[in-house]
Amino acid sequence: MDGVGAAVTSPWFGLVLFAVAALDGFFPVVPSESMVITGGVYAASGSPDLALVVVAAALGAFAGDHVAYLLGRGPGGRLLRRARPGTRRYRALAWARGALAERGGLVLVVARYVPGGRTAVTVTMGALGYPLRRFSLFAAVAAVSWGLYGGLLGYVGGAAFEDDPVKGVAVGLGLALSVTGVVEGVRVVRRRHGWGDAVSEAEGREQHPVRAGGGPGRPSG
């Protein structure tokens, strides 16, 4: 972990974290959450500063979500609309459309904690013409909450094992996986008890976008 420690305590860490979090917003195979948690672990020992970890992660996430949104307004949206029923892309679109119809922009905050859900939602919101101003508001809430969540999880692990950052990172990642498991469990239960109806309805009404207010209709703006 000496190499990791040197990288995390480097003065360039904040910039790198921003870039990784931004990239993860539209290319969700980058382990940005692990990086935020690792930064929080080392912040418990004094370097980097926890505020730097949270701010860099939040700003990067905010920027990345907007890239995904703009992709949805352009080529990404056209690809989504051409998705064939039964494909993974189509199911992701249907899930995001149904969630957006039910919860409006708040789904963007929740989707940040759902594996693979965030990008599907942000691209879909762009494809459906969700108003940029409202999107930015919910994206800011999601980004700040996520930055605080990852940074504080790592900080708790780092404080518990200040002399052993490996264990601190393991604790932070374990807590993150537990939270993700709970979110996924709640989502499955809700779907079995009726939330899946919104998804089924979205699949059957593929040509009807979502208005700013959350209901079906013509795209805004």
For each residue, the residues with C-beta under 8 A, 3 or more apart:
1: 4 5 165 166
2: 5 6
3: 6 7
4: 1 7 8 38 165
5: 1 2 8 9 42 165
6: 2 3 9 10
7: 3 4 10 13 16
8: 4 5 13 38 39 42 47 48
9: 5 6 13 42 47 48
10: 6 7 13
11: 14
12: 15 16
13: 7 8 9 10 16 17 39 48 52 56
14: 11 17 18 48 52 53 55 56
15: 12 18 19 56
16: 7 12 13 19 20
17: 13 14 20 21 32 35 36 39 53 56 57 60
18: 14 15 21 22 56 57 59 60 63
19: 15 16 22 23 60
20: 16 17 23 24 30 31 32 35 60
21: 17 18 24 25 32 35 36 56 57 58 59 60 61 63 64
22: 18 19 25 60 61 63 64 67
23: 19 20 26 27 30 32 64
24: 20 21 27 28 30 31 32 33 60 61 64
25: 21 22 28 60 61 63 64 65 66 67 68 118 119 122
26: 23 64 67 68 71 119 122 123
27: 23 24 30
28: 24 25 116 118 119
29:
30: 20 23 24 27
31: 20 24 34 35
32: 17 20 21 23 24 35 36 57 60 61
33: 24 36 37 146 150 176
34: 31 37 38 173
35: 17 20 21 31 32 38 39
36: 17 21 32 33 39 40 53 57 146 147 150 151 154
37: 33 34 40 41 150 151 153 154 157 169 172 173 176
38: 4 8 34 35 41 42 154 169 172
39: 8 13 17 35 36 42 43 48 52 53 56 57 151 154
40: 36 37 43 44 50 53 150 151 152 153 154 155 156 157 158 172
41: 37 38 44 154 155 157 158 165 168 169 172
42: 5 8 9 38 39 45 47 48 154 158 165
43: 39 40 46 47 48 49 50 52 53 151 154 155 158
44: 40 41 50 154 155 157 158 159 162 168
45: 42 158 162 165
46: 43
47: 8 9 42 43
48: 8 9 13 14 39 42 43 52 53
49: 43 52 53
50: 40 43 44 53 54 151 155
51: 54 55
52: 13 14 39 43 48 49 55 56
53: 14 17 36 39 40 43 48 49 50 56 57 147 150 151 154
54: 50 51 57 58 144 147 148 151
55: 14 51 52 58 59 147
56: 13 14 15 17 18 21 39 52 53 59 60 147
57: 17 18 21 32 36 39 53 54 60 61 143 146 147 150 151
58: 21 54 55 61 62 143 144 146 147 148
59: 18 21 55 56 62 63 143
60: 17 18 19 20 21 22 24 25 32 56 57 63 64
61: 21 22 24 25 32 57 58 64 65 112 139 142 143 146 147
62: 58 59 65 66 139 140 143
63: 18 21 22 25 59 60 66 67
64: 21 22 23 24 25 26 60 61 67 68
65: 25 61 62 68 69 108 118 122 139 142 143
66: 25 62 63 69 70 135 136 139
67: 22 25 26 63 64 70 71
68: 25 26 64 65 71 72 76 118 119 122 123 126
69: 65 66 72 73 122 123 125 126 130 132 135 139
70: 66 67 73 74 126
71: 26 67 68 74 75 76 77 123 126
72: 68 69 76 77 80 122 123 124 125 126 127 128
73: 69 70 76 77 126 127 129
74: 70 71 77 78 126
75: 71 78 79
76: 68 71 72 73 79 80 123 126 127
77: 71 72 73 74 80 81 123 126 127
78: 74 75 81 82
79: 75 76 82 83 89
80: 72 76 77 83 89 93 123 124 127
81: 77 78 127
82: 78 79
83: 79 80 87 89 90 93
84: 87 90
85: 90 203
86: 90 91
87: 83 84 90 91
88: 91 92
89: 79 80 83 92 93
90: 83 84 85 86 87 93 94 203
91: 86 87 88 94 95
92: 88 89 95 96 116 120
93: 80 83 89 90 96 97 120 124
94: 90 91 97 98 199 202 203
95: 91 92 98 99 117 120 199 202
96: 92 93 99 100 107 111 117 120 121 123 124 125
97: 93 94 100 101 124 128 199 202 210
98: 94 95 101 102 195 198 199 200 201 202 203
99: 95 96 102 103 107 110 111 121 198 199
100: 96 97 103 104 105 107 121 124 125 128 130 210 214
101: 97 98 198 201 202 210 214 215 216
102: 98 99 107 195 198 214
103: 99 100 106 107 110 214
104: 100 107 213 214
105: 100 108 109 125 130 134 135 137 138 214
106: 103 109 110 138
107: 96 99 100 102 103 104 110 111 121
108: 65 105 111 112 118 121 122 125 135 138 139 142
109: 105 106 112 138 141 142 145
110: 99 103 106 107 113 114 117 183
111: 96 99 107 108 114 117 118 120 121 122 142
112: 61 108 109 117 118 142 143 145 146
113: 110 146 149 179 180 183
114: 110 111 117 118 180 183 184 187
115: 180 184
116: 28 92 119 120
117: 95 96 110 111 112 114 120 121
118: 25 28 65 68 108 111 112 114 121 122
119: 25 26 28 68 116 122 123
120: 92 93 95 96 111 116 117 123 124
121: 96 99 100 107 108 111 117 118 124 125
122: 25 26 65 68 69 72 108 111 118 119 125 126 139
123: 26 68 69 71 72 76 77 80 96 119 120 126 127
124: 72 80 93 96 97 100 120 121 127 128
125: 69 72 96 100 105 108 121 122 128 130 135
126: 68 69 70 71 72 73 74 76 77 122 123 129 130 135
127: 72 73 76 77 80 81 123 124 209
128: 72 97 100 124 125 209 210 219
129: 73 126 209 219 220 221
130: 69 100 105 125 126 134 135 210 212 219 220
131: 134 135 212 220 221
132: 69 135 136 221
133: 136 137
134: 105 130 131 137 138 212
135: 66 69 105 108 125 126 130 131 132 138 139
136: 66 132 133 139 140
137: 105 133 134 140 141
138: 105 106 108 109 134 135 141 142
139: 61 62 65 66 69 108 122 135 136 142 143
140: 62 136 137 143 144
141: 109 137 138 144 145
142: 61 65 108 109 111 112 138 139 145 146
143: 57 58 59 61 62 65 112 139 140 146 147
144: 54 58 140 141 147 148
145: 109 112 141 142 148 149
146: 33 36 57 58 61 112 113 142 143 149 150
147: 36 53 54 55 56 57 58 61 143 144 150 151
148: 54 58 144 145 151 152
149: 113 145 146 152 153 179
150: 33 36 37 40 53 57 146 147 153 154 176
151: 36 37 39 40 43 50 53 54 57 147 148 154 155
152: 40 148 149 155 156
153: 37 40 149 150 156 157 172 175 176
154: 36 37 38 39 40 41 42 43 44 53 150 151 157 158 168 169 172
155: 40 41 43 44 50 151 152 158 159
156: 40 152 153 159 160 171 172 175
157: 37 40 41 44 153 154 160 161 167 168 169 170 171 172 175
158: 40 41 42 43 44 45 154 155 161 162 165 168 172
159: 44 155 156 162 168
160: 156 157 167 168 171
161: 157 158 164 165 166 167 168 171
162: 44 45 158 159 168
163:
164: 161 167 168
165: 1 4 5 41 42 45 158 161 168 169
166: 1 161 169 170
167: 157 160 161 164 170 171
168: 41 44 154 157 158 159 160 161 162 164 165 171 172
169: 37 38 41 154 157 165 166 172 173
170: 157 166 167 173 174
171: 156 157 160 161 167 168 174 175
172: 37 38 40 41 153 154 156 157 158 168 169 175 176
173: 34 37 169 170 176 177
174: 170 171 177 178
175: 153 156 157 171 172 178 179
176: 33 37 150 153 172 173 179 180
177: 173 174 180 181
178: 174 175 181 182
179: 113 149 175 176 182 183
180: 113 114 115 176 177 183 184
181: 177 178 184 185
182: 178 179 185 186
183: 110 113 114 179 180 186 187
184: 114 115 180 181 187 188
185: 181 182 188 189
186: 182 183 189 190
187: 114 183 184 190 191 195
188: 184 185 191 192
189: 185 186 192 193
190: 186 187 193 194 195
191: 187 188 195 196 199
192: 188 189 196
193: 189 190
194: 190 197
195: 98 102 187 190 191 198 199
196: 191 192 199 200
197: 194 200 201
198: 98 99 101 102 195 201 202
199: 94 95 97 98 99 191 195 196 202 203
200: 98 196 197 203 204
201: 98 101 197 198 204 205
202: 94 95 97 98 101 198 199 205 206
203: 85 90 94 98 199 200 206
204: 200 201
205: 201 202 208 216
206: 202 203
207:
208: 205 216 217
209: 127 128 129 216 217 218 219
210: 97 100 101 128 130 214 215 216 217 219
211: 214 215 216 217 218 219 220
212: 130 131 134 220
213: 104
214: 100 101 102 103 104 105 210 211
215: 101 210 211
216: 101 205 208 209 210 211
217: 208 209 210 211
218: 209 211
219: 128 129 130 209 210 211
220: 129 130 131 211 212
221: 129 131 132
